[in-house]
Amino acid sequence: MTSPGSQGVNTPGALPNSLPSVGKAAEAPLLTVDSLRIYYHSVLGEYKVVDGASLSVRPGEIFGLAGESGSGKSTLVDGVLRLIKPPGYVAGGQVLFRPGDSLNVTDNLPEMVDLLALAEGDLRRVRWKHMSYVPQGSMNALNPVMRVRDQLTEGILAHTTMSAGEANAKAREVLELVGLGRRVERLYPHELSGGMKQRAVIACAIALRPKLVMADEPTTALDVNAQRAILQLIHDLRRELGITVLFVSHEMGVHAELVDRMAIMYAGEVVEIADVESIYIRPLHPYTQGLIGSIPHATGERKRLVGIPGMAPSALTWPEGCRFHPRCSRAMDICRTSAPSLAEVQPGRLVSCHLCQPPAHPGNGTGARYQGQAASSGEGARRDA
């Protein structure tokens, strides 16, 4: 099947389609986020930035997380890694992870761990060895007074039993793997370009061959050519190392070219989960339709772009009922009073919307009514907006 990116979405460039097969639907998830809640104290009240988000990531896939700025994407990632600092706190939920053996690592961890319940010492054994992080803003992630090689070896020595010589050799190997030559290992961060800094951060993340890499907006602040190179690098690393990637970005066109499945976040919740082709060819949630409908196309019929009306709500006071109903042109009375649940409406496809919830009684036509309204490629959302 043709990739969604070939439908004319403007992206940094099309990636090759020779991807390895990803984990099957029946395979146990590598990461499961269940009803995660992350709140922030303030003098005005509780900001419920992530409020009941649920998703699962399968082994071997690149899983995308998309949504408008402020939807809770980065906070969810920080919560999974337990990087939330006061006044923020994790108010509830579970984060289940299946660690595995990594390079020169034997931790004797259980088959499945709840990251939110782990003691700090046990969490330290999971980080970088089994689960690593590519943060936003590589310029701020690297220590400005340490050479690139030293930053790599510091992490390797802290989490393995390697000698200094072995760590240096491993650092050199990883830098070459991400396309940085030996000359770079002796340079300081200020001597690198933006794209080179991002490659160095990715090298730190994959040095111990973790099972899961969480990449939070890794192409932010990069020019289009550097973005294309970083996306190609992530694609190649997944193929060569067999790693799983949770990829966060608000750029829908980037997701179209890179990820296998994706989740759409809105107002602290996950509102739709499906494979990337289904998301782009036939989005079901009205918010997803609006996101797809606002993407400019390089080819095909010229159409006026229409954004999603209104503003994203404040995490201090989410709307009652469905949180998208103030901006939805097809909102019903039930949308204003009752919050929909994230339910499977098709095999492997979950949506949180009253328009496509499974019918409560056979023959009431709820599902069929939605299918008649859902528009291919989001045109219905553009038309109604």
C-alpha positions in Angstrom: 0.0 0.0 0.0 1.2 3.5 -0.7 2.5 5.3 2.3 0.4 8.3 3.6 3.3 10.6 2.9 2.9 9.9 -0.8 -0.5 11.5 -0.8 1.0 14.9 -1.2 1.8 15.8 2.4 4.6 18.3 2.7 7.4 16.7 4.7 11.2 16.9 4.8 11.3 14.0 2.3 10.0 10.5 1.8 11.6 7.7 3.6 12.1 4.3 2.0 9.3 1.8 2.6 11.6 -1.2 3.2 10.7 -1.3 6.9 10.9 -4.5 9.0 7.6 -6.0 10.2 6.6 -4.6 13.5 5.2 -6.4 16.5 1.9 -8.2 15.8 -1.2 -7.0 17.5 -1.4 -10.2 19.6 2.2 -9.7 20.9 2.4 -8.4 24.5 3.1 -4.6 24.5 6.5 -3.4 25.4 5.1 -0.3 27.1 1.5 0.2 28.5 0.3 3.5 29.8 -3.0 3.1 31.7 -5.1 6.0 32.8 -2.0 8.2 33.5 -2.7 11.4 35.4 -0.1 14.2 35.8 -1.2 17.4 37.6 0.5 20.6 38.6 -0.3 22.6 41.8 -0.9 26.3 41.4 -2.5 29.1 43.3 -5.4 28.9 40.9 -5.9 25.2 41.4 -4.8 21.9 39.8 -3.6 22.0 36.2 -4.6 18.5 34.9 -2.1 18.5 32.0 -2.4 14.7 31.5 -5.7 13.4 32.7 -6.4 9.7 32.1 -4.2 9.1 29.0 -3.9 5.4 27.9 -1.8 3.8 25.1 0.4 0.8 24.4 3.6 0.5 22.3 4.4 -2.8 20.6 7.9 -4.2 20.3 9.8 -3.2 17.2 7.5 -0.4 16.1 7.8 3.4 15.8 4.8 4.7 17.6 3.8 8.3 17.1 2.3 10.7 19.6 0.7 13.8 18.0 -1.5 16.7 19.0 -1.5 20.5 19.3 1.0 22.2 21.6 -0.3 21.9 25.1 -2.1 18.7 24.6 0.1 16.9 27.1 2.5 14.9 24.8 5.8 15.9 26.4 4.4 15.7 29.9 3.2 12.2 29.3 6.8 11.2 28.2 8.3 12.9 31.3 5.8 11.1 33.4 6.7 7.7 32.0 10.3 8.4 32.7 9.4 9.9 36.2 11.0 13.2 35.3 8.1 15.3 36.7 9.3 17.8 39.3 7.4 19.8 41.8 4.9 21.5 41.6 4.0 18.7 39.2 3.2 15.2 40.4 1.8 11.9 39.1 -1.8 11.7 40.4 -2.6 8.2 39.3 -2.3 5.5 36.7 0.1 2.8 35.7 3.1 2.6 33.4 4.0 -1.1 32.7 7.2 -1.8 30.9 8.9 -5.1 29.9 12.6 -4.7 30.3 15.1 -6.9 28.6 18.8 -7.6 28.5 20.9 -4.9 26.9 24.6 -4.6 26.1 26.7 -5.9 29.0 23.7 -5.6 31.3 22.3 -8.2 33.6 19.8 -6.7 36.0 17.6 -9.6 37.0 14.6 -7.4 36.6 11.1 -9.0 36.6 9.4 -9.6 33.2 7.2 -6.6 33.8 7.7 -3.6 36.0 5.4 -0.7 37.0 7.7 2.3 36.4 5.7 4.5 38.7 6.1 2.0 41.6 9.8 1.3 41.2 12.2 2.4 43.9 14.8 5.0 42.7 17.6 2.4 42.6 15.6 0.1 40.5 14.5 2.9 38.2 18.1 3.8 37.7 18.7 0.3 36.5 16.0 0.7 33.9 16.9 4.1 32.5 19.4 4.2 29.6 20.0 0.4 29.8 16.4 -0.6 28.9 14.7 2.7 28.2 16.3 5.9 27.0 15.3 9.5 26.2 16.0 12.0 23.4 14.8 15.3 24.9 13.6 18.4 23.2 16.4 20.9 22.4 19.7 19.1 22.0 21.5 22.4 22.6 20.3 22.2 26.2 20.8 18.5 26.6 24.5 18.4 26.2 27.0 19.6 28.8 28.7 22.6 27.3 32.0 22.0 29.1 32.4 18.3 28.2 33.7 16.8 25.0 31.2 14.7 23.1 33.1 11.5 23.7 33.3 12.2 27.5 29.5 12.7 27.7 29.0 9.3 26.0 31.5 7.4 28.1 30.2 8.9 31.4 26.8 7.3 30.8 28.3 4.0 29.7 30.5 3.8 32.7 27.7 4.7 35.1 25.4 2.0 33.9 27.7 -0.9 32.9 30.8 -2.8 34.1 32.9 -1.7 31.1 36.4 -0.5 31.6 37.3 3.1 30.5 39.0 1.7 27.3 35.9 -0.4 26.4 33.7 2.6 27.0 35.8 4.8 24.7 35.7 2.2 22.0 31.9 1.9 22.4 31.5 5.7 22.3 33.5 5.8 19.0 31.4 2.9 17.6 28.1 4.6 18.5 29.2 8.0 17.1 30.0 6.3 13.8 26.7 4.6 13.8 24.8 7.9 13.9 27.0 9.4 11.2 29.6 11.3 13.3 33.2 10.7 12.5 36.2 10.4 14.9 36.9 14.1 14.7 33.6 14.9 16.4 34.4 12.9 19.6 36.9 15.5 20.7 34.7 18.5 20.0 32.6 20.5 22.4 28.9 21.0 21.8 29.3 24.7 20.7 31.5 23.4 17.9 28.7 21.3 16.4 25.8 22.3 14.1 22.2 21.8 15.3 21.9 18.5 13.3 25.2 17.2 14.7 24.1 18.0 18.3 20.9 16.1 17.7 22.9 13.1 16.4 25.2 13.2 19.4 22.1 13.1 21.8 20.7 10.2 19.8 24.1 8.4 20.2 23.8 8.8 24.0 20.3 7.4 23.9 21.3 4.2 21.9 24.7 3.6 23.4 23.5 0.7 25.6 21.1 -0.7 23.0 17.9 -0.1 25.0 14.6 -1.8 24.0 12.7 1.6 23.9 13.8 5.0 22.9 11.5 7.9 23.7 12.2 10.8 21.3 10.5 14.1 22.2 10.3 16.5 19.3 13.8 15.5 18.0 13.5 17.7 14.9 12.5 20.9 16.7 14.5 24.0 15.7 16.3 22.1 12.8 16.2 23.2 9.2 14.3 21.0 6.7 17.5 19.2 5.5 18.6 18.4 9.1 15.1 17.2 9.9 15.2 14.9 6.9 18.5 13.5 8.0 17.4 12.9 11.6 14.2 11.1 10.5 16.3 8.9 8.2 18.6 8.2 11.1 15.8 7.1 13.4 14.3 4.9 10.6 17.7 3.3 10.0 18.4 2.7 13.7 15.1 0.9 14.1 15.9 -1.4 11.2 19.5 -2.0 12.2 19.2 -2.3 16.0 15.6 -3.5 16.3 14.8 -0.8 18.8 11.3 0.5 19.6 10.7 4.2 19.3 8.0 6.4 20.9 8.2 9.4 18.7 6.6 12.7 19.8 5.9 15.5 17.3 3.2 18.0 16.6 4.0 17.8 12.9 1.6 15.5 11.3 3.5 15.2 8.0 6.6 13.9 9.9 4.4 11.2 11.5 3.1 10.2 8.0 6.6 9.4 6.8 8.1 7.7 9.9 5.7 5.9 12.3 3.8 2.6 12.1 1.0 3.4 14.5 0.1 6.6 16.3 -2.0 8.2 19.0 -3.7 11.5 18.9 -3.8 13.6 22.1 -6.2 16.4 22.9 -6.7 18.2 26.3 -4.7 15.7 28.3 -6.4 12.6 26.8 -5.8 10.1 24.0 -8.7 10.4 21.6 -7.7 8.1 18.8 -5.2 5.2 18.2 -4.7 3.5 14.9 -2.1 2.5 12.3 -0.8 5.6 10.5 -2.4 4.9 7.1 -5.9 4.6 8.7 -5.3 7.9 10.6 -4.4 9.7 7.4 -6.8 8.0 4.9 -9.8 7.8 7.1 -9.6 9.7 10.4 -12.5 9.0 12.7 -12.4 11.5 15.6 -13.4 15.0 14.5 -10.3 16.4 16.1 -8.1 14.0 14.0 -10.1 15.0 10.9 -9.3 18.6 11.7 -5.6 18.0 12.1 -5.4 16.1 8.8 -7.6 18.6 7.0 -5.2 21.4 8.0 -2.1 19.8 6.3 -1.1 21.5 3.1 -0.7 19.2 0.1 2.0 19.6 -2.5 0.0 17.9 -5.3 -3.6 17.2 -6.3 -6.5 19.5 -6.3 -6.0 22.9 -4.8 -8.2 23.4 -1.7 -8.5 26.1 0.9 -6.9 25.1 4.2 -9.3 25.4 7.2 -7.9 25.2 10.7 -9.7 23.8 13.7 -12.0 26.6 15.1 -11.5 28.0 18.6 -8.7 27.6 21.1 -7.5 24.6 23.0 -9.1 24.6 26.5 -7.1 25.3 29.7 -5.9 22.4 31.7 -7.2 24.2 34.8 -10.8 23.8 33.7 -11.4 21.2 31.1 -14.9 21.4 29.5 -17.6 19.1 30.8 -18.4 16.0 28.7 -16.3 15.6 25.6 -13.4 18.1 25.9 -13.5 18.7 22.1 -17.3 19.6 21.9 -16.8 23.4 22.1 -14.8 23.2 18.9 -16.7 20.3 17.2 -19.3 21.2 14.5 -21.0 17.8 14.9 -21.3 17.9 18.7 -24.5 16.4 20.1 -26.3 17.0 23.4 -24.6 13.9 25.0 -21.2 15.4 24.0 -21.8 18.3 26.4 -22.7 16.2 29.4 -21.0 12.8 29.1 -17.3 12.1 28.5 -16.8 9.3 25.9 -14.5 6.4 26.7 -11.6 5.2 24.5 -13.2 2.2 22.9 -12.2 -0.2 20.1 -14.5 0.5 17.2 -12.5 -1.6 14.6 -9.8 -4.2 15.1 -6.8 -2.4 16.5 -8.5 1.0 16.3 -9.6 2.9 19.4 -11.6 6.2 19.4 -13.0 8.3 22.1 -16.0 9.9 20.5 -19.8 9.5 20.9 -20.2 9.6 17.1 -18.5 6.3 16.7 -19.0 4.5 20.0 -20.2 0.8 19.6 -24.0 0.7 19.8 -25.4 0.0 23.2 -28.2 -2.1 21.7 -28.1 -4.0 18.4 -29.7 -2.2 15.6 -29.6 1.3 17.0 -27.5 2.4 14.1 -24.9 4.4 16.0 -21.9 2.9 14.3 -23.5 3.1 10.9 -24.5 6.7 11.4 -20.9 7.7 12.2 -19.5 5.7 9.2 -21.8 7.7 7.0 -20.5 11.0 8.4 -16.8 10.2 8.6 -15.0 11.8 5.7 -12.0 10.3 3.9 -8.8 12.2 4.5 -10.6 14.7 6.8 -12.6 16.4 4.1 -15.7 16.3 6.3 -13.9 18.2 9.0 -12.8 20.8 6.5 -16.3 21.1 5.1 -18.0 21.5 8.5 -15.3 23.7 10.0 
